[in-house]
Amino acid sequence: GMVESCMEFLRICVAEQFMDVVISIKASNTVVMVKTVRLLAAEMEKEGMAFPLHLGVTEAGDGEDGRIKSALGIGALLADGLGDTIRVSLSEAPEAEIPVARKLVNYILEREEHPYIPGKVAEGFNYLSPTRRETVAAKNIGGDNLPIVISERLDESDEVDEQFKPDYIYCGQTLPKNRREDIAYIVDANDWNPEDKNVFPAFNYQQMLQLHHTQADLKFLFLPYMALNREVIAALRIHPEVVIIAQSSHINRLGEFRGMLHEMMDEGLKNPVVFFQFYQEEEEEAEDLQIKSAADMGALIFDGLCDGIFLFNQGTLPHQVVDTTAFGILQAGRVRTSKTEYISCPGCGRTLYDLESTIARIKAATSHLKGLKIGIMGCIVNGPGEMADADYGYVGAGRGKVSLYKKKECIEKNIPEEQAVEKLIELIRSNGDYIEK
């Protein structure tokens, strides 16, 4: 619908020979935003149009949510050569937006003139409306399962955030002394003991003979694209219990990962694939990890190729920051929900209350409500329309006044700002959607 509406006006512009047009077609839902821009570009190409595209995920929010959501959507399109200008929309001071946008663009531009990747599109793959790649479930990975998160604890740390708890922890050669029963562990195949409960072996592509002869109901295989040879393909055909951890040291790792997955589809391989993403960010560089990892994962998620994510950061960032980023990426891509979703606009001259402090107060009261979508909008102009995806809405109605919404229906108007957050909690509670911390 968005594309057809846009094309209707573009046809008028072309008929009237008015060509000074830049198109901005956005959504707060990253899946809708990416599919819409891809489809628009294809439709314009069919009709011989080449208008420039402005990219953005609207109402992306603040903090890590705003950065991850923006980098996921914008980065996926930039990686495919779509987009001429971008805007990162953050519910923060306006000057916070441009540095994030520059980091994102510069990171994508590093791939320019990259070495050749011998990949081709799999037969039957629909780039404009992809579906999730068909896989056979290996325990809780692949099939109809939600994408998993693997995290590393090579330092034997047992530090875990209860809200963002990895499904699997990779330990290298040594299991931690204090293992948890609600988390599975992965160790190198040479150090795996079949007597260890809820622990699974990880092989590299040079250990195919060992993989054949190891009896385990779940195995992991670290595999780069260039090692996907006939021997490995033959082994994967007879070992559905093998989950591939795809690796790449290519400057355009997204290209290599796509090449691997499309070849697997052409070969009829249905083993689940988890993407290993390697970074070297230090403790003060959480933003850099959020932007880079989201940009690297965006197209893989939107193309339906992701059965899991393994962020490996060889720097001083705390484990919890890395884990939170992984879960944030899956949520921003709409494939796994682990926390409350906030749709909040950037501050502008129409905002009728202190946006940043209000968002902080609402988050403090609702951040434990997993799966709930809350819109926080500065004014009525964009509010109801751009938060249409939200379960509840908090919208500026006048100077110091707020209106509350359930879905698209206005429930209460012109509440004094100082009472509005408490009234929002009451509204959520009255509808049975609030649980105590």
Contacts in CASP RR format, 6 or more apart in sequence:
PFRMAT RR
TARGET T0000
AUTHOR 0000-0000-0000
METHOD contacts of the structure
MODEL  1
GMVESCMEFLRICVAEQFMDVVISIKASNTVVMVKTVRLLAAEMEKEGMA
FPLHLGVTEAGDGEDGRIKSALGIGALLADGLGDTIRVSLSEAPEAEIPV
ARKLVNYILEREEHPYIPGKVAEGFNYLSPTRRETVAAKNIGGDNLPIVI
SERLDESDEVDEQFKPDYIYCGQTLPKNRREDIAYIVDANDWNPEDKNVF
PAFNYQQMLQLHHTQADLKFLFLPYMALNREVIAALRIHPEVVIIAQSSH
INRLGEFRGMLHEMMDEGLKNPVVFFQFYQEEEEEAEDLQIKSAADMGAL
IFDGLCDGIFLFNQGTLPHQVVDTTAFGILQAGRVRTSKTEYISCPGCGR
TLYDLESTIARIKAATSHLKGLKIGIMGCIVNGPGEMADADYGYVGAGRG
KVSLYKKKECIEKNIPEEQAVEKLIELIRSNGDYIEK
2 25 0 8 1.000
2 27 0 8 1.000
2 32 0 8 1.000
2 36 0 8 1.000
2 40 0 8 1.000
3 25 0 8 1.000
3 36 0 8 1.000
3 39 0 8 1.000
3 40 0 8 1.000
3 43 0 8 1.000
6 23 0 8 1.000
6 25 0 8 1.000
6 40 0 8 1.000
7 40 0 8 1.000
7 43 0 8 1.000
7 44 0 8 1.000
7 47 0 8 1.000
10 21 0 8 1.000
10 23 0 8 1.000
10 44 0 8 1.000
10 49 0 8 1.000
10 51 0 8 1.000
11 47 0 8 1.000
13 19 0 8 1.000
13 21 0 8 1.000
14 47 0 8 1.000
14 49 0 8 1.000
19 51 0 8 1.000
21 51 0 8 1.000
22 51 0 8 1.000
22 52 0 8 1.000
22 53 0 8 1.000
22 54 0 8 1.000
22 84 0 8 1.000
22 85 0 8 1.000
23 40 0 8 1.000
23 51 0 8 1.000
23 52 0 8 1.000
23 53 0 8 1.000
23 54 0 8 1.000
24 53 0 8 1.000
24 54 0 8 1.000
24 56 0 8 1.000
25 36 0 8 1.000
25 37 0 8 1.000
25 40 0 8 1.000
25 53 0 8 1.000
26 33 0 8 1.000
26 55 0 8 1.000
26 56 0 8 1.000
26 57 0 8 1.000
26 58 0 8 1.000
27 33 0 8 1.000
27 36 0 8 1.000
27 57 0 8 1.000
27 58 0 8 1.000
28 57 0 8 1.000
28 58 0 8 1.000
28 59 0 8 1.000
28 60 0 8 1.000
28 343 0 8 1.000
28 386 0 8 1.000
28 387 0 8 1.000
28 389 0 8 1.000
29 334 0 8 1.000
29 389 0 8 1.000
30 57 0 8 1.000
30 69 0 8 1.000
30 72 0 8 1.000
30 73 0 8 1.000
30 302 0 8 1.000
30 332 0 8 1.000
30 333 0 8 1.000
30 334 0 8 1.000
31 302 0 8 1.000
31 333 0 8 1.000
31 334 0 8 1.000
33 56 0 8 1.000
33 57 0 8 1.000
33 58 0 8 1.000
33 73 0 8 1.000
34 73 0 8 1.000
34 76 0 8 1.000
34 77 0 8 1.000
34 298 0 8 1.000
34 302 0 8 1.000
35 128 0 8 1.000
35 129 0 8 1.000
35 302 0 8 1.000
37 53 0 8 1.000
37 55 0 8 1.000
37 77 0 8 1.000
37 82 0 8 1.000
37 83 0 8 1.000
38 77 0 8 1.000
38 80 0 8 1.000
38 82 0 8 1.000
38 127 0 8 1.000
38 128 0 8 1.000
39 128 0 8 1.000
40 53 0 8 1.000
41 53 0 8 1.000
41 82 0 8 1.000
42 128 0 8 1.000
44 50 0 8 1.000
44 51 0 8 1.000
52 83 0 8 1.000
52 84 0 8 1.000
52 85 0 8 1.000
53 77 0 8 1.000
53 82 0 8 1.000
53 83 0 8 1.000
53 84 0 8 1.000
53 85 0 8 1.000
54 83 0 8 1.000
54 84 0 8 1.000
54 85 0 8 1.000
54 86 0 8 1.000
54 87 0 8 1.000
55 73 0 8 1.000
55 74 0 8 1.000
55 77 0 8 1.000
55 78 0 8 1.000
55 82 0 8 1.000
55 83 0 8 1.000
55 85 0 8 1.000
55 86 0 8 1.000
55 87 0 8 1.000
56 70 0 8 1.000
56 73 0 8 1.000
56 74 0 8 1.000
56 86 0 8 1.000
56 87 0 8 1.000
56 88 0 8 1.000
56 89 0 8 1.000
57 66 0 8 1.000
57 69 0 8 1.000
57 70 0 8 1.000
57 72 0 8 1.000
57 73 0 8 1.000
57 74 0 8 1.000
57 89 0 8 1.000
58 89 0 8 1.000
58 345 0 8 1.000
58 386 0 8 1.000
59 89 0 8 1.000
59 343 0 8 1.000
59 344 0 8 1.000
59 345 0 8 1.000
59 346 0 8 1.000
59 375 0 8 1.000
59 377 0 8 1.000
59 382 0 8 1.000
59 386 0 8 1.000
59 387 0 8 1.000
60 66 0 8 1.000
60 69 0 8 1.000
60 70 0 8 1.000
60 88 0 8 1.000
60 89 0 8 1.000
60 90 0 8 1.000
60 91 0 8 1.000
61 69 0 8 1.000
61 89 0 8 1.000
61 90 0 8 1.000
61 91 0 8 1.000
61 342 0 8 1.000
61 343 0 8 1.000
61 344 0 8 1.000
61 345 0 8 1.000
61 346 0 8 1.000
61 359 0 8 1.000
62 90 0 8 1.000
62 91 0 8 1.000
62 92 0 8 1.000
62 342 0 8 1.000
62 344 0 8 1.000
62 356 0 8 1.000
62 359 0 8 1.000
63 90 0 8 1.000
63 92 0 8 1.000
64 286 0 8 1.000
64 290 0 8 1.000
64 324 0 8 1.000
64 325 0 8 1.000
64 328 0 8 1.000
65 328 0 8 1.000
65 332 0 8 1.000
65 342 0 8 1.000
66 88 0 8 1.000
66 89 0 8 1.000
66 90 0 8 1.000
66 91 0 8 1.000
67 88 0 8 1.000
67 90 0 8 1.000
67 100 0 8 1.000
67 287 0 8 1.000
67 290 0 8 1.000
67 291 0 8 1.000
67 294 0 8 1.000
68 290 0 8 1.000
68 291 0 8 1.000
68 294 0 8 1.000
68 325 0 8 1.000
68 328 0 8 1.000
68 329 0 8 1.000
68 332 0 8 1.000
69 294 0 8 1.000
69 332 0 8 1.000
70 88 0 8 1.000
70 89 0 8 1.000
70 90 0 8 1.000
70 100 0 8 1.000
70 104 0 8 1.000
70 294 0 8 1.000
71 100 0 8 1.000
71 104 0 8 1.000
71 290 0 8 1.000
71 291 0 8 1.000
71 292 0 8 1.000
71 294 0 8 1.000
71 295 0 8 1.000
72 294 0 8 1.000
72 295 0 8 1.000
72 297 0 8 1.000
72 298 0 8 1.000
72 301 0 8 1.000
72 329 0 8 1.000
72 332 0 8 1.000
72 333 0 8 1.000
73 294 0 8 1.000
73 298 0 8 1.000
73 302 0 8 1.000
73 332 0 8 1.000
74 86 0 8 1.000
74 88 0 8 1.000
74 104 0 8 1.000
74 295 0 8 1.000
75 104 0 8 1.000
75 108 0 8 1.000
75 294 0 8 1.000
75 295 0 8 1.000
75 298 0 8 1.000
75 299 0 8 1.000
76 295 0 8 1.000
76 298 0 8 1.000
76 299 0 8 1.000
76 301 0 8 1.000
76 302 0 8 1.000
77 83 0 8 1.000
78 86 0 8 1.000
78 104 0 8 1.000
78 105 0 8 1.000
78 108 0 8 1.000
78 295 0 8 1.000
79 108 0 8 1.000
79 111 0 8 1.000
79 254 0 8 1.000
79 295 0 8 1.000
79 298 0 8 1.000
79 299 0 8 1.000
80 299 0 8 1.000
86 101 0 8 1.000
86 104 0 8 1.000
86 105 0 8 1.000
87 97 0 8 1.000
87 101 0 8 1.000
88 97 0 8 1.000
88 98 0 8 1.000
88 100 0 8 1.000
88 101 0 8 1.000
88 104 0 8 1.000
89 97 0 8 1.000
89 345 0 8 1.000
89 346 0 8 1.000
90 96 0 8 1.000
90 97 0 8 1.000
90 100 0 8 1.000
90 346 0 8 1.000
91 344 0 8 1.000
91 345 0 8 1.000
91 346 0 8 1.000
91 347 0 8 1.000
91 355 0 8 1.000
91 356 0 8 1.000
91 359 0 8 1.000
91 376 0 8 1.000
92 346 0 8 1.000
92 356 0 8 1.000
93 356 0 8 1.000
94 346 0 8 1.000
94 347 0 8 1.000
97 346 0 8 1.000
100 287 0 8 1.000
100 291 0 8 1.000
103 287 0 8 1.000
103 288 0 8 1.000
103 291 0 8 1.000
104 291 0 8 1.000
104 295 0 8 1.000
107 291 0 8 1.000
107 292 0 8 1.000
107 295 0 8 1.000
108 295 0 8 1.000
110 251 0 8 1.000
111 251 0 8 1.000
111 252 0 8 1.000
111 254 0 8 1.000
114 250 0 8 1.000
114 251 0 8 1.000
114 252 0 8 1.000
115 250 0 8 1.000
115 251 0 8 1.000
117 225 0 8 1.000
117 250 0 8 1.000
117 252 0 8 1.000
117 255 0 8 1.000
117 256 0 8 1.000
117 259 0 8 1.000
119 258 0 8 1.000
119 259 0 8 1.000
119 262 0 8 1.000
119 263 0 8 1.000
120 259 0 8 1.000
120 262 0 8 1.000
120 263 0 8 1.000
120 266 0 8 1.000
121 127 0 8 1.000
121 262 0 8 1.000
122 261 0 8 1.000
122 262 0 8 1.000
122 263 0 8 1.000
122 265 0 8 1.000
122 266 0 8 1.000
123 265 0 8 1.000
123 266 0 8 1.000
125 262 0 8 1.000
125 265 0 8 1.000
127 303 0 8 1.000
130 302 0 8 1.000
130 303 0 8 1.000
130 304 0 8 1.000
131 304 0 8 1.000
132 304 0 8 1.000
133 261 0 8 1.000
133 265 0 8 1.000
133 273 0 8 1.000
133 304 0 8 1.000
133 305 0 8 1.000
133 307 0 8 1.000
134 143 0 8 1.000
134 270 0 8 1.000
135 142 0 8 1.000
135 143 0 8 1.000
135 270 0 8 1.000
135 271 0 8 1.000
135 272 0 8 1.000
135 273 0 8 1.000
135 307 0 8 1.000
136 142 0 8 1.000
136 143 0 8 1.000
136 240 0 8 1.000
136 270 0 8 1.000
136 271 0 8 1.000
136 272 0 8 1.000
137 143 0 8 1.000
137 144 0 8 1.000
137 145 0 8 1.000
137 272 0 8 1.000
138 218 0 8 1.000
138 240 0 8 1.000
138 241 0 8 1.000
138 242 0 8 1.000
138 243 0 8 1.000
138 271 0 8 1.000
138 272 0 8 1.000
139 217 0 8 1.000
139 218 0 8 1.000
140 148 0 8 1.000
140 167 0 8 1.000
141 148 0 8 1.000
141 218 0 8 1.000
141 243 0 8 1.000
141 272 0 8 1.000
141 274 0 8 1.000
141 307 0 8 1.000
141 308 0 8 1.000
142 243 0 8 1.000
142 272 0 8 1.000
142 307 0 8 1.000
143 272 0 8 1.000
143 307 0 8 1.000
145 307 0 8 1.000
146 330 0 8 1.000
146 335 0 8 1.000
146 336 0 8 1.000
147 301 0 8 1.000
147 306 0 8 1.000
147 307 0 8 1.000
147 308 0 8 1.000
147 309 0 8 1.000
147 330 0 8 1.000
147 335 0 8 1.000
147 336 0 8 1.000
148 167 0 8 1.000
148 168 0 8 1.000
148 274 0 8 1.000
148 307 0 8 1.000
148 308 0 8 1.000
148 309 0 8 1.000
149 164 0 8 1.000
149 166 0 8 1.000
149 167 0 8 1.000
149 168 0 8 1.000
149 308 0 8 1.000
149 309 0 8 1.000
149 310 0 8 1.000
149 323 0 8 1.000
149 326 0 8 1.000
149 327 0 8 1.000
149 330 0 8 1.000
150 166 0 8 1.000
150 167 0 8 1.000
150 168 0 8 1.000
150 169 0 8 1.000
150 170 0 8 1.000
150 186 0 8 1.000
150 245 0 8 1.000
150 274 0 8 1.000
150 308 0 8 1.000
150 309 0 8 1.000
150 310 0 8 1.000
151 166 0 8 1.000
151 168 0 8 1.000
151 169 0 8 1.000
151 170 0 8 1.000
151 310 0 8 1.000
151 311 0 8 1.000
151 319 0 8 1.000
151 322 0 8 1.000
151 323 0 8 1.000
151 326 0 8 1.000
152 169 0 8 1.000
152 170 0 8 1.000
152 171 0 8 1.000
152 172 0 8 1.000
152 310 0 8 1.000
152 312 0 8 1.000
152 319 0 8 1.000
153 159 0 8 1.000
153 169 0 8 1.000
153 170 0 8 1.000
153 171 0 8 1.000
153 176 0 8 1.000
153 319 0 8 1.000
154 170 0 8 1.000
154 171 0 8 1.000
154 172 0 8 1.000
156 171 0 8 1.000
156 174 0 8 1.000
156 176 0 8 1.000
156 177 0 8 1.000
157 176 0 8 1.000
157 319 0 8 1.000
158 176 0 8 1.000
158 178 0 8 1.000
158 180 0 8 1.000
159 318 0 8 1.000
159 319 0 8 1.000
159 320 0 8 1.000
160 166 0 8 1.000
160 180 0 8 1.000
160 183 0 8 1.000
160 319 0 8 1.000
160 320 0 8 1.000
160 323 0 8 1.000
161 320 0 8 1.000
161 323 0 8 1.000
161 324 0 8 1.000
163 338 0 8 1.000
163 339 0 8 1.000
163 368 0 8 1.000
164 320 0 8 1.000
164 323 0 8 1.000
164 324 0 8 1.000
164 326 0 8 1.000
164 327 0 8 1.000
164 338 0 8 1.000
164 339 0 8 1.000
165 182 0 8 1.000
165 183 0 8 1.000
165 323 0 8 1.000
166 183 0 8 1.000
166 323 0 8 1.000
166 326 0 8 1.000
167 183 0 8 1.000
167 184 0 8 1.000
168 183 0 8 1.000
168 184 0 8 1.000
168 185 0 8 1.000
168 186 0 8 1.000
168 200 0 8 1.000
169 176 0 8 1.000
169 183 0 8 1.000
169 184 0 8 1.000
169 185 0 8 1.000
169 186 0 8 1.000
170 185 0 8 1.000
170 186 0 8 1.000
170 187 0 8 1.000
170 202 0 8 1.000
170 310 0 8 1.000
171 185 0 8 1.000
171 186 0 8 1.000
171 187 0 8 1.000
172 186 0 8 1.000
172 187 0 8 1.000
172 188 0 8 1.000
172 191 0 8 1.000
172 202 0 8 1.000
173 187 0 8 1.000
173 188 0 8 1.000
173 190 0 8 1.000
173 191 0 8 1.000
174 187 0 8 1.000
174 191 0 8 1.000
175 185 0 8 1.000
175 187 0 8 1.000
175 196 0 8 1.000
175 199 0 8 1.000
176 185 0 8 1.000
179 185 0 8 1.000
179 198 0 8 1.000
181 198 0 8 1.000
183 198 0 8 1.000
184 198 0 8 1.000
184 199 0 8 1.000
184 200 0 8 1.000
185 196 0 8 1.000
185 198 0 8 1.000
185 199 0 8 1.000
185 200 0 8 1.000
186 199 0 8 1.000
186 200 0 8 1.000
186 201 0 8 1.000
186 202 0 8 1.000
186 220 0 8 1.000
187 196 0 8 1.000
187 199 0 8 1.000
187 200 0 8 1.000
187 201 0 8 1.000
187 202 0 8 1.000
188 201 0 8 1.000
188 202 0 8 1.000
189 201 0 8 1.000
189 202 0 8 1.000
189 203 0 8 1.000
189 207 0 8 1.000
189 210 0 8 1.000
189 211 0 8 1.000
189 214 0 8 1.000
192 199 0 8 1.000
192 200 0 8 1.000
192 201 0 8 1.000
192 214 0 8 1.000
192 216 0 8 1.000
193 199 0 8 1.000
194 215 0 8 1.000
194 216 0 8 1.000
200 216 0 8 1.000
200 218 0 8 1.000
200 219 0 8 1.000
200 220 0 8 1.000
201 214 0 8 1.000
201 216 0 8 1.000
201 219 0 8 1.000
201 220 0 8 1.000
202 219 0 8 1.000
202 220 0 8 1.000
202 221 0 8 1.000
202 222 0 8 1.000
202 245 0 8 1.000
203 210 0 8 1.000
203 211 0 8 1.000
203 214 0 8 1.000
203 219 0 8 1.000
203 220 0 8 1.000
203 221 0 8 1.000
203 222 0 8 1.000
204 221 0 8 1.000
204 222 0 8 1.000
204 223 0 8 1.000
205 221 0 8 1.000
205 222 0 8 1.000
205 223 0 8 1.000
205 224 0 8 1.000
205 227 0 8 1.000
205 232 0 8 1.000
208 231 0 8 1.000
208 232 0 8 1.000
208 235 0 8 1.000
211 219 0 8 1.000
211 221 0 8 1.000
211 235 0 8 1.000
211 239 0 8 1.000
211 242 0 8 1.000
212 235 0 8 1.000
212 239 0 8 1.000
216 241 0 8 1.000
217 241 0 8 1.000
218 241 0 8 1.000
218 243 0 8 1.000
219 239 0 8 1.000
219 241 0 8 1.000
219 242 0 8 1.000
219 243 0 8 1.000
220 242 0 8 1.000
220 243 0 8 1.000
220 244 0 8 1.000
220 245 0 8 1.000
220 274 0 8 1.000
221 242 0 8 1.000
221 243 0 8 1.000
221 244 0 8 1.000
221 245 0 8 1.000
222 245 0 8 1.000
222 247 0 8 1.000
222 276 0 8 1.000
223 232 0 8 1.000
223 244 0 8 1.000
223 245 0 8 1.000
223 246 0 8 1.000
223 247 0 8 1.000
223 260 0 8 1.000
224 246 0 8 1.000
224 247 0 8 1.000
224 248 0 8 1.000
224 249 0 8 1.000
224 256 0 8 1.000
225 246 0 8 1.000
225 248 0 8 1.000
225 256 0 8 1.000
225 257 0 8 1.000
225 259 0 8 1.000
225 260 0 8 1.000
225 263 0 8 1.000
228 260 0 8 1.000
228 263 0 8 1.000
228 264 0 8 1.000
233 267 0 8 1.000
233 269 0 8 1.000
235 242 0 8 1.000
236 242 0 8 1.000
236 244 0 8 1.000
236 264 0 8 1.000
236 269 0 8 1.000
236 271 0 8 1.000
237 269 0 8 1.000
239 271 0 8 1.000
240 270 0 8 1.000
240 271 0 8 1.000
242 271 0 8 1.000
243 271 0 8 1.000
243 272 0 8 1.000
243 273 0 8 1.000
243 274 0 8 1.000
243 307 0 8 1.000
244 271 0 8 1.000
244 272 0 8 1.000
244 273 0 8 1.000
244 274 0 8 1.000
245 273 0 8 1.000
245 274 0 8 1.000
245 275 0 8 1.000
245 276 0 8 1.000
245 310 0 8 1.000
246 257 0 8 1.000
246 260 0 8 1.000
246 261 0 8 1.000
246 273 0 8 1.000
246 274 0 8 1.000
246 275 0 8 1.000
246 276 0 8 1.000
247 276 0 8 1.000
247 278 0 8 1.000
248 256 0 8 1.000
248 257 0 8 1.000
248 276 0 8 1.000
249 278 0 8 1.000
250 256 0 8 1.000
253 277 0 8 1.000
253 296 0 8 1.000
254 296 0 8 1.000
254 299 0 8 1.000
254 300 0 8 1.000
257 275 0 8 1.000
257 300 0 8 1.000
257 305 0 8 1.000
258 299 0 8 1.000
258 300 0 8 1.000
258 303 0 8 1.000
258 305 0 8 1.000
260 273 0 8 1.000
261 273 0 8 1.000
261 300 0 8 1.000
261 303 0 8 1.000
261 305 0 8 1.000
264 271 0 8 1.000
264 273 0 8 1.000
272 307 0 8 1.000
272 308 0 8 1.000
273 305 0 8 1.000
273 306 0 8 1.000
273 307 0 8 1.000
273 308 0 8 1.000
274 307 0 8 1.000
274 308 0 8 1.000
274 309 0 8 1.000
274 310 0 8 1.000
275 296 0 8 1.000
275 297 0 8 1.000
275 300 0 8 1.000
275 306 0 8 1.000
275 308 0 8 1.000
275 309 0 8 1.000
275 310 0 8 1.000
276 310 0 8 1.000
276 312 0 8 1.000
277 293 0 8 1.000
277 296 0 8 1.000
277 297 0 8 1.000
277 309 0 8 1.000
277 310 0 8 1.000
277 311 0 8 1.000
277 312 0 8 1.000
278 312 0 8 1.000
278 313 0 8 1.000
278 314 0 8 1.000
279 288 0 8 1.000
279 289 0 8 1.000
279 292 0 8 1.000
279 293 0 8 1.000
279 311 0 8 1.000
279 312 0 8 1.000
279 313 0 8 1.000
279 314 0 8 1.000
279 315 0 8 1.000
280 313 0 8 1.000
280 314 0 8 1.000
280 315 0 8 1.000
281 288 0 8 1.000
281 289 0 8 1.000
281 292 0 8 1.000
281 313 0 8 1.000
281 315 0 8 1.000
281 317 0 8 1.000
282 315 0 8 1.000
282 316 0 8 1.000
282 317 0 8 1.000
283 315 0 8 1.000
283 316 0 8 1.000
283 317 0 8 1.000
283 318 0 8 1.000
285 317 0 8 1.000
286 317 0 8 1.000
286 321 0 8 1.000
286 325 0 8 1.000
289 311 0 8 1.000
289 313 0 8 1.000
289 317 0 8 1.000
289 321 0 8 1.000
289 322 0 8 1.000
289 325 0 8 1.000
290 325 0 8 1.000
293 311 0 8 1.000
293 325 0 8 1.000
293 326 0 8 1.000
293 329 0 8 1.000
294 325 0 8 1.000
294 329 0 8 1.000
294 332 0 8 1.000
297 306 0 8 1.000
297 309 0 8 1.000
297 329 0 8 1.000
298 329 0 8 1.000
298 333 0 8 1.000
300 306 0 8 1.000
301 329 0 8 1.000
301 330 0 8 1.000
301 333 0 8 1.000
301 335 0 8 1.000
302 333 0 8 1.000
306 330 0 8 1.000
306 335 0 8 1.000
308 330 0 8 1.000
309 326 0 8 1.000
309 329 0 8 1.000
309 330 0 8 1.000
310 326 0 8 1.000
311 322 0 8 1.000
311 323 0 8 1.000
311 325 0 8 1.000
311 326 0 8 1.000
313 322 0 8 1.000
327 336 0 8 1.000
327 338 0 8 1.000
327 339 0 8 1.000
328 338 0 8 1.000
328 339 0 8 1.000
330 336 0 8 1.000
330 338 0 8 1.000
331 337 0 8 1.000
331 338 0 8 1.000
331 339 0 8 1.000
331 341 0 8 1.000
337 370 0 8 1.000
337 371 0 8 1.000
338 370 0 8 1.000
339 367 0 8 1.000
339 370 0 8 1.000
339 371 0 8 1.000
340 363 0 8 1.000
340 366 0 8 1.000
340 367 0 8 1.000
340 368 0 8 1.000
340 369 0 8 1.000
340 370 0 8 1.000
340 371 0 8 1.000
340 372 0 8 1.000
340 373 0 8 1.000
340 374 0 8 1.000
341 371 0 8 1.000
341 372 0 8 1.000
341 373 0 8 1.000
341 374 0 8 1.000
341 390 0 8 1.000
342 359 0 8 1.000
342 362 0 8 1.000
342 363 0 8 1.000
342 373 0 8 1.000
342 374 0 8 1.000
342 375 0 8 1.000
342 376 0 8 1.000
343 373 0 8 1.000
343 374 0 8 1.000
343 375 0 8 1.000
343 376 0 8 1.000
343 377 0 8 1.000
343 386 0 8 1.000
343 387 0 8 1.000
343 389 0 8 1.000
343 390 0 8 1.000
344 355 0 8 1.000
344 359 0 8 1.000
344 375 0 8 1.000
344 376 0 8 1.000
344 377 0 8 1.000
345 351 0 8 1.000
345 355 0 8 1.000
345 376 0 8 1.000
345 377 0 8 1.000
345 378 0 8 1.000
345 382 0 8 1.000
345 383 0 8 1.000
345 386 0 8 1.000
347 355 0 8 1.000
347 378 0 8 1.000
350 378 0 8 1.000
350 379 0 8 1.000
350 381 0 8 1.000
351 378 0 8 1.000
351 379 0 8 1.000
351 396 0 8 1.000
352 378 0 8 1.000
352 379 0 8 1.000
352 396 0 8 1.000
352 397 0 8 1.000
352 398 0 8 1.000
352 399 0 8 1.000
352 400 0 8 1.000
352 401 0 8 1.000
353 378 0 8 1.000
353 396 0 8 1.000
353 400 0 8 1.000
353 402 0 8 1.000
353 417 0 8 1.000
355 376 0 8 1.000
355 378 0 8 1.000
358 376 0 8 1.000
358 394 0 8 1.000
358 417 0 8 1.000
358 420 0 8 1.000
358 421 0 8 1.000
359 376 0 8 1.000
361 421 0 8 1.000
362 374 0 8 1.000
362 376 0 8 1.000
362 394 0 8 1.000
362 421 0 8 1.000
362 424 0 8 1.000
365 421 0 8 1.000
365 425 0 8 1.000
366 372 0 8 1.000
366 374 0 8 1.000
366 425 0 8 1.000
366 428 0 8 1.000
368 435 0 8 1.000
368 437 0 8 1.000
369 428 0 8 1.000
369 433 0 8 1.000
369 434 0 8 1.000
369 435 0 8 1.000
372 391 0 8 1.000
372 392 0 8 1.000
372 428 0 8 1.000
372 433 0 8 1.000
373 389 0 8 1.000
373 390 0 8 1.000
373 391 0 8 1.000
373 392 0 8 1.000
374 390 0 8 1.000
374 391 0 8 1.000
374 392 0 8 1.000
374 393 0 8 1.000
374 394 0 8 1.000
374 424 0 8 1.000
375 387 0 8 1.000
375 390 0 8 1.000
375 392 0 8 1.000
375 393 0 8 1.000
375 394 0 8 1.000
376 393 0 8 1.000
376 394 0 8 1.000
377 383 0 8 1.000
377 384 0 8 1.000
377 386 0 8 1.000
377 387 0 8 1.000
377 393 0 8 1.000
377 394 0 8 1.000
377 395 0 8 1.000
377 396 0 8 1.000
378 395 0 8 1.000
378 396 0 8 1.000
379 395 0 8 1.000
379 396 0 8 1.000
379 398 0 8 1.000
380 395 0 8 1.000
380 396 0 8 1.000
380 397 0 8 1.000
380 398 0 8 1.000
380 403 0 8 1.000
383 395 0 8 1.000
384 395 0 8 1.000
384 405 0 8 1.000
384 408 0 8 1.000
384 410 0 8 1.000
385 408 0 8 1.000
387 393 0 8 1.000
387 395 0 8 1.000
387 405 0 8 1.000
388 408 0 8 1.000
390 405 0 8 1.000
390 407 0 8 1.000
391 406 0 8 1.000
391 407 0 8 1.000
391 433 0 8 1.000
392 404 0 8 1.000
392 405 0 8 1.000
392 406 0 8 1.000
392 424 0 8 1.000
392 427 0 8 1.000
392 428 0 8 1.000
392 433 0 8 1.000
393 404 0 8 1.000
393 405 0 8 1.000
393 406 0 8 1.000
393 424 0 8 1.000
394 402 0 8 1.000
394 404 0 8 1.000
394 405 0 8 1.000
394 420 0 8 1.000
394 421 0 8 1.000
394 424 0 8 1.000
395 402 0 8 1.000
395 403 0 8 1.000
395 404 0 8 1.000
395 405 0 8 1.000
396 402 0 8 1.000
396 403 0 8 1.000
397 403 0 8 1.000
397 413 0 8 1.000
397 414 0 8 1.000
398 414 0 8 1.000
400 416 0 8 1.000
400 417 0 8 1.000
401 413 0 8 1.000
401 414 0 8 1.000
401 415 0 8 1.000
401 416 0 8 1.000
401 417 0 8 1.000
402 414 0 8 1.000
402 415 0 8 1.000
402 416 0 8 1.000
402 417 0 8 1.000
402 420 0 8 1.000
402 423 0 8 1.000
403 410 0 8 1.000
403 412 0 8 1.000
403 413 0 8 1.000
403 414 0 8 1.000
403 415 0 8 1.000
404 410 0 8 1.000
404 411 0 8 1.000
404 412 0 8 1.000
404 415 0 8 1.000
404 420 0 8 1.000
404 423 0 8 1.000
404 424 0 8 1.000
404 427 0 8 1.000
405 411 0 8 1.000
406 427 0 8 1.000
406 431 0 8 1.000
411 427 0 8 1.000
412 423 0 8 1.000
412 427 0 8 1.000
415 423 0 8 1.000
425 434 0 8 1.000
428 434 0 8 1.000
END
